[in-house]
Amino acid sequence: LHPSVKFGDPFRNREVNLRRKDGTIYPEEMTVTPVRGADGEIANFIAIKRDITERKRVEAALIAARNAADAASQMKSQFLAMMSHELRTPLNGLIGFTELLRATPLSEEQAEYVSTMRASSETLLTVINDILDYSKVESGRLELEQTAFRVRDVVLDAARLFEPRAREKGVRLGVTVSDAVPESIRGDVTRLRQVIANLVGNAVKFTELGSVDITVGVAAEASGRLRIAVSDTGIGIPADRIERLFQPFSQADASTTRRYGGTGLGLSICDRLVRLMGGSLTVQSAIGAGSTFCLTLPLAPAPSAVAAVPQPYCRDRSL
């Protein structure tokens, strides 16, 4: 037996390096089984040895392929982040000058053209921002901040962005904040606002009649977690399509993209952001019965009071 094998040392599938007659080293796998005599004592051993040179070669090739794939993914994410940033800068300029143009005397036809330019620019900016955020998450470059802020203000601020669209569609937009929620907490206010805005924007987009309600409270099953639910009475999501919602570049079905637009990155980014913040994002939905997206986050009350921020106007809010 090989010198590494010791009497009474039970082992299986041990790998050792041996030397061939020509001097080359090769890996070998050994399985050693003790054979006992009639008196129960070990009389000898049976060893089965296998040359695993080919297996080791395949394993090394797989590791190299995985490392190459990781490097390629990292490079792709860095490229997307750089390109998204370079595209966003001139696009913001275009949107700004479109606003200036809209403030000048225009004919009805010209005003319609300018409005179309503005809407198209904002849609493109949304796509670029989604790609930028996704690439940051993928490349591990997204860093979360920890600042004190008022939850009530953040929720109302996010809801205010979509109040005009909800009013235009005749959809009631409501906000309710429980008294159990601390006045101020610590966390990444920018990313939390981004997640809430995405959920509310989707709810308004996919609701033609009825209401969109934002409810903020403390999770009943865990008092140390903040719970924010966005419920709507919209088109709903088939049960067999819910899992794919959080996959990149995915929506409920192809007709959703054709009718409502979007990249399919929003919910994927939200899910990743929430997980980075130590929380979870879930959804309950049924066709024709609307949807409820619920995010829970660690609740860390701020040690000191935060200066009140003027509350934005939001229709049908109950606070």
C-alpha positions in Angstrom: 0.0 0.0 0.0 0.9 3.6 -0.4 2.8 5.0 2.7 -0.1 7.4 3.5 -2.2 4.4 4.3 -2.0 3.5 8.0 -3.2 0.5 9.8 -6.7 1.0 11.2 -7.2 4.3 9.4 -10.6 4.0 7.7 -11.0 6.1 4.6 -12.5 6.0 1.1 -11.8 7.8 -2.1 -8.6 9.4 -0.9 -6.6 11.2 -3.6 -2.8 10.9 -3.8 -0.1 11.8 -6.4 2.0 8.9 -7.6 4.9 8.6 -9.9 5.0 6.6 -13.1 8.0 4.6 -14.3 8.8 7.4 -16.7 9.0 9.8 -13.8 5.7 11.7 -14.5 3.3 12.5 -11.7 -0.3 11.5 -11.9 -3.3 11.7 -9.6 -4.8 8.5 -8.3 -8.0 7.9 -6.2 -7.9 5.0 -3.8 -10.6 3.2 -1.9 -9.2 1.0 0.9 -11.4 -1.5 2.8 -10.1 -3.5 5.7 -10.7 -7.3 5.7 -11.2 -8.9 9.1 -10.4 -12.4 10.1 -12.6 -14.8 12.1 -11.3 -13.3 15.3 -12.5 -9.9 14.3 -9.0 -8.5 13.8 -7.9 -6.8 10.6 -6.0 -9.4 8.5 -5.4 -7.3 5.4 -6.7 -4.6 3.1 -8.2 -4.5 -0.3 -7.4 -1.4 -2.2 -9.0 -0.3 -5.4 -7.1 2.4 -7.3 -8.2 4.6 -10.2 -6.2 6.9 -12.4 -8.1 10.1 -12.3 -5.9 12.1 -14.7 -8.8 12.7 -17.1 -11.2 13.7 -14.4 -8.8 16.2 -13.0 -8.2 17.6 -16.5 -12.0 18.1 -17.0 -12.4 19.7 -13.5 -9.6 22.1 -14.3 -11.2 23.0 -17.6 -14.5 23.7 -15.9 -12.9 25.9 -13.3 -11.1 27.8 -16.0 -14.3 28.2 -18.0 -16.2 29.4 -14.9 -13.5 32.0 -14.2 -13.6 33.2 -17.8 -17.3 33.5 -17.6 -17.2 35.5 -14.4 -14.6 37.8 -15.9 -16.7 38.3 -19.0 -19.8 39.0 -16.9 -17.8 41.6 -14.8 -16.5 43.3 -18.0 -20.0 43.3 -19.5 -21.4 45.0 -16.3 -18.7 47.6 -16.3 -19.2 48.3 -19.9 -23.0 48.7 -19.4 -22.4 51.0 -16.5 -20.0 53.2 -18.4 -22.2 53.4 -21.5 -25.3 54.0 -19.6 -23.7 57.0 -17.8 -22.3 58.4 -21.1 -25.8 58.2 -22.7 -27.6 59.6 -19.8 -25.6 62.9 -19.7 -26.5 64.2 -23.2 -30.1 62.8 -22.8 -30.6 64.9 -19.7 -29.5 67.9 -21.7 -32.0 67.0 -24.4 -34.8 66.8 -21.9 -33.8 70.2 -20.4 -33.8 72.0 -23.7 -37.1 70.3 -24.6 -38.6 71.9 -21.5 -37.2 75.3 -22.5 -38.6 74.9 -26.0 -42.0 74.0 -24.6 -42.0 77.3 -22.7 -41.7 79.3 -25.9 -44.7 80.3 -28.2 -45.6 77.2 -30.2 -48.4 76.3 -32.5 -50.7 73.4 -31.5 -48.9 71.1 -33.9 -45.5 72.1 -32.6 -46.5 71.7 -29.0 -47.7 68.2 -29.8 -44.3 67.4 -31.4 -42.4 68.8 -28.3 -44.6 66.8 -25.9 -43.8 63.6 -27.9 -40.1 64.4 -27.8 -40.3 64.9 -24.0 -42.2 61.6 -23.5 -39.9 59.7 -25.7 -36.8 61.2 -24.0 -38.1 60.3 -20.5 -38.9 56.7 -21.7 -35.4 56.4 -23.0 -34.0 57.8 -19.8 -35.9 55.3 -17.8 -34.5 52.4 -19.8 -30.9 53.8 -19.4 -31.4 54.2 -15.7 -32.6 50.6 -15.4 -29.6 49.3 -17.3 -27.2 51.5 -15.2 -28.7 50.3 -11.9 -28.8 46.6 -13.1 -25.1 46.8 -14.2 -24.1 48.3 -10.8 -25.8 45.5 -8.9 -24.3 42.9 -11.2 -20.8 44.3 -10.9 -21.0 44.7 -7.1 -20.5 48.4 -7.3 -23.7 49.5 -5.7 -23.2 50.8 -2.2 -26.0 51.5 0.2 -26.1 54.6 2.3 -27.3 54.8 6.0 -29.0 58.0 6.8 -32.0 59.0 8.9 -35.2 59.9 7.1 -39.0 60.0 7.6 -40.8 57.1 6.1 -44.0 59.1 5.7 -42.2 61.7 3.6 -40.5 59.1 1.4 -43.8 57.3 0.7 -45.7 60.4 -0.1 -42.9 61.7 -2.3 -42.9 58.5 -4.3 -46.7 58.6 -4.6 -46.8 62.2 -5.7 -44.8 61.3 -8.9 -47.8 59.2 -10.2 -50.7 61.3 -8.8 -51.2 63.2 -12.1 -51.3 59.9 -14.1 -53.7 58.3 -11.7 -56.0 61.3 -11.8 -55.9 61.2 -15.6 -57.0 57.6 -15.6 -59.6 58.1 -12.9 -57.8 55.8 -10.5 -57.9 56.6 -6.7 -54.4 56.8 -5.2 -54.3 56.4 -1.4 -51.6 56.3 1.2 -52.0 55.0 4.8 -49.1 55.0 7.4 -49.6 53.1 10.6 -49.0 54.8 14.0 -46.7 51.9 14.8 -44.2 53.1 12.3 -41.4 55.2 13.9 -41.3 58.8 13.0 -37.8 58.3 11.5 -35.6 55.3 10.6 -32.2 54.7 9.2 -31.5 53.3 5.8 -30.8 54.1 2.1 -33.6 56.7 1.5 -32.8 57.0 -2.3 -33.0 53.3 -3.0 -36.1 52.8 -0.9 -37.8 55.7 -2.7 -36.7 54.1 -6.0 -38.3 50.7 -5.1 -41.5 52.3 -3.9 -41.8 54.5 -7.0 -41.3 51.5 -9.2 -44.0 49.5 -7.5 -46.5 52.4 -7.5 -45.7 53.3 -11.1 -46.4 49.7 -12.1 -49.6 49.6 -10.1 -50.9 52.8 -11.8 -49.8 51.6 -15.2 -51.6 48.3 -15.0 -54.8 49.7 -13.4 -57.5 51.1 -15.6 -60.3 51.2 -13.0 -60.5 51.2 -9.2 -57.6 52.1 -6.9 -54.0 51.9 -5.9 -53.3 51.8 -2.2 -50.0 52.1 -0.4 -50.0 50.8 3.2 -47.0 51.3 5.5 -46.8 49.4 8.8 -44.9 47.0 11.0 -44.9 43.3 10.0 -47.2 41.4 12.3 -44.9 38.3 12.3 -41.8 40.4 13.1 -42.1 43.6 15.0 -38.5 44.6 13.9 -39.4 44.8 10.3 -41.0 47.6 8.2 -43.8 46.4 5.9 -44.8 48.4 2.8 -47.6 47.0 0.6 -48.7 48.4 -2.8 -52.1 47.0 -3.8 -54.0 47.7 -7.0 -57.2 46.6 -8.7 -55.5 46.1 -12.1 -55.2 43.4 -14.6 -53.5 40.9 -12.3 -50.8 38.3 -13.1 -51.3 34.6 -13.9 -50.1 32.3 -11.1 -47.7 30.5 -13.5 -46.0 33.8 -14.5 -45.4 35.3 -11.1 -41.9 33.7 -10.6 -40.5 35.1 -13.8 -41.4 38.7 -12.7 -38.2 39.1 -10.8 -36.0 37.7 -13.6 -34.1 40.3 -15.7 -35.7 41.5 -19.0 -38.9 39.5 -18.1 -42.5 40.5 -17.9 -45.7 38.5 -17.4 -46.0 37.9 -21.2 -45.0 39.4 -24.5 -48.3 41.3 -24.9 -47.5 43.2 -21.7 -44.4 44.7 -23.4 -46.3 45.6 -26.5 -49.2 47.2 -24.7 -47.5 48.9 -21.7 -43.9 49.1 -22.7 -40.9 48.8 -20.3 -37.7 46.8 -20.2 -38.6 44.1 -17.7 -35.7 45.2 -15.5 -37.6 47.3 -13.0 -38.8 44.5 -10.7 -35.6 42.6 -11.0 -33.7 45.7 -9.8 -36.2 46.2 -7.0 -35.8 42.6 -5.8 -32.0 42.9 -5.8 -32.1 46.3 -4.0 -34.5 45.0 -1.4 -32.3 41.9 -0.8 -29.2 44.1 -0.5 -31.0 46.1 2.2 -31.7 42.8 4.1 -35.3 42.6 3.1 -37.6 40.6 0.9 -40.1 41.4 -1.9 -43.2 39.2 -2.5 -46.3 39.3 -4.7 -49.8 38.0 -4.5 -51.9 38.3 -7.6 -54.7 36.8 -9.7 -56.0 37.6 -13.2 -58.7 40.3 -13.0 -58.3 40.6 -9.2 -55.3 43.0 -9.0 -51.9 42.5 -7.4 -50.3 43.2 -4.0 -46.5 43.7 -3.9 -45.2 43.6 -0.4 -41.7 44.5 0.7 -40.3 44.0 4.3 -37.1 45.6 5.5 -35.2 45.6 8.8 -36.7 48.4 10.9 -33.9 50.6 12.4 -35.4 53.6 14.2 -33.1 56.7 13.9 -31.6 57.7 17.3 -32.5 61.4 16.8 -35.4 63.3 15.3 -35.2 64.2 11.6 -36.2 67.6 10.4 -39.7 67.5 9.0 -39.9 67.8 5.2 -42.9 69.6 3.7 -45.4 66.9 2.8 -46.2 66.7 -0.9 -49.8 66.6 -2.0 -51.3 63.2 -2.6 -54.9 62.5 -3.5 -57.1 60.5 -1.1 -54.4 59.9 1.5 -55.3 59.0 5.0 -52.6 59.7 7.6 
